[in-house]
Amino acid sequence: MEIRKEQIKTLFDAKFLRVYDLQYAPMGHYYSASRRSMEDLPVLKDEAAYAEMLPDAVSMVVIIKDKAGEAKLLLAREYRYPAGRFLLSVPAGLLDAADKAEKEPLFAAARRELQEEAGLILTEADRMSVVNPLLFSTPGMTDESNGIVCVVAERENLDGLTQEGAEGQELFGGFALTDMETARKYLKDGRDAEGVFYSVFTWIALMWFVSGMWKE
């Protein structure tokens, strides 16, 4: 199936969200939510451009080891408006134009978002790796995508953690440094300690943490 630009109509256009009518047949219409301009829609990319496509955002698996070597997963409580609740969340954020111009856009966005959302400034001693360059979150409804980055940092203390750098509509309700036992419980229960469901990206972070693959 091929959908051409002239078959697409913009139905809604706001700062961070657009809705498109993707006409795939004379009487066939599929409605898709997107953060992208029409020119950047995945459906219009050829195979070469699709293979090099950057995600909309980066989500992070942030593992912090203390001086004794104990590792904890850095999670936070962030208010998610569509869910109407504070959800257990990973540090995350959209790639901006400056990030995309960098040699390693995902790492650039990760560094910036970690400083804004957690007050955590990465150093050369900290280890960053790409878990997955681009994952579609709900491709039946939206082309929204996230790259997954793992950060492993060693800190003697976490006195500098702060959520005061959050901007715009972001609303945080504190950190949730999660040890291995608690992470396994969250995975088993499918909910956090307050009985609230969490996002697929939090699930990914919990799974990556308990798997131990971040140690490789």
N, C-alpha and C positions, 0 to 999 in steps of 0.2 A: 504494500500500500504506500502511496506517495501523497503527501499533503503539500500543496504549493502555497506560497505566500498569499496569492490572490484569493485563496480559499479560507483565509483566516480573518476573523473580525474581532476587534477589541470591544468587549461588552462593558468593562469596568477598568478604570485606570486610577490608581492611588499611589502614594509614595512608595510603599513596600509591597504592593499586591496588585496584580492585574488578573482579569478573567478574560479568556479567549474562547471564541467559538471556532473549533477546528472542524471545518466541513470536510468530511472524508468521502462523501458521496453526494449525488444531487439532492437527496432528501435526508442525508445522514449528518447529524451534528453531534459533536462531542465537546463538552465544556471543561476547560482546564484552567486551574488557578496557577499563577506563576509570579515570580519576582522579576522576571526578565523582560526586556524590551522585545518587540516582535522580531527584530533582526537577530536576536541571540537565542531564539527558541530552539531547543534540541530537535524538534520535529523538522526544522528547516536545514539542519546541518548535514553535509555530506559525511561519508565515513571517516575521512581524514580529520575534519573539523570536530566531529563527535569524539574521536579518540583523544583529542587534545583539549577537550572542554574542561573548564574549571568549574568546581561546584559553587553554589550560591553562598555557602557558609562553611565554617569549620567547627567541628565539635571535638572536644578533647577528653582523652583519658589521662588525667593528671594524678600521678602517683608520687607521693612525697615520703621519703625515708628520713627518719630521725638519726641522731648520732649513734644510737644503739642498733640501727639497721632495720627497725620495724617499719613496715610500709603501710601507708594508708591511702585510700582513694579520696581525692578532693572532690566533694560534691557540695551543692548549695541548694537552698530553697529559693526558687524563682517563681513569681506570680505569672501564670500563663492564662491570659485573658480568655481564650476559647474554652479552657477547662474550668475556669472560675475558681482556681485554687492555687496555692503555693505547691509546686511540684518539685520533687527531688530531681535536680538537674545537673548537667555537666557544664563547665565553662564553654561558651560557644559564642559565635557572632558571624555576621556577614563579612564576606571579602569586600573591601572597598577598592577604589581605583588604584590607590598607592600600593596595596597588597598585590594586586594583579600585575603591577609593573616590576615587582621584585623577581629575583631569580627563582626563589622558592616561595610562591604565594601562600601556600598553606601554612608554612612555618612563620611567615611574616604576620599573617592574620592571627595565628595562635599566640605569638608573643604579645601583640598589641591587646588582644582580648583578655589574656591572663592578667596583664597589668591593670586594665580597666576594671575587670570584674572581681579580681582577687588581690590586687596590689602585689602580685608576684612577678618580680623581674627576673627573667631567665639569664643565666650566665653561660659561658663556654663549657663549664663543667657539667651542666645539665644536658640530658640526652633527649633528643627529639627523633621520632620516626613516624612514618606514614603507615597507619594501619590499613586504610583503604582510601584511594584518591577521590572517589565519588560514589556515594550511595543515594539512590532515590528513596525518599521516605514513604510516599504514598502515591505511586505512579498511576493508580486508577483515578486519581483526582487532581494531582498536581505534579509538575516537573521539579518541585523543590528538591534540592540535593545538598548533601553535606559531605565534606571530606573528613575523615577521622584521623586525628593525630594523637600519638601517645607522647607524653612528657614524663620523664622520670627525673626528679630533682631531690637532692639531699640538702636538708636544712637543720641546723641545730635547734632552732625554734621557729614558730610561726607567728611571732608577735606582729609582723608586718601585714598579715592578711587583712584586707579591708574590701568592702563592696561600695565604697564611696565614689569610685570612679565610674559607676554605671551611668549611662546617659539615656536621655529620651524617655521612652515608655518602660524601660527595664525597671523592675521592682524586685528587690531581693529581701530575703528574710533570714539571713544568717547562713553559716557554713555547716556542713555535715561531714566531718572527716570520718571515713568509714573503714573499719578494720576488716580483716578477712572473714571472720565469723559473722559479722553483721552483714557483709556483702552477700554471703551465701544465704543468709536468712531472707534478705530482700529478694533474691532470685527465687527462692523456694516459695515465698508468700505471694510474689507478684505485686507487692505493695511495700511502701516504706514503713517506718516505725509508727507513723500516725495513721496507717491504714489507707493511705492515698496511693492511687495508681501513678506510675511514672512513665516517662517517654521511652520510645524505642532506643534512643541514643544513650539514655541512662542504663538501659538493659545491656547495650553493647559494652559500655564502660565497665559495668559490674562483671560481665562475662570475661572481658579481657583481663581484668584485675585478678579474678579467681583462677583463671586458666594458667597464670604464671608466664604467659608468652612474652610479656613485657620484659622479662629478665634476659631474654636472648639477645 
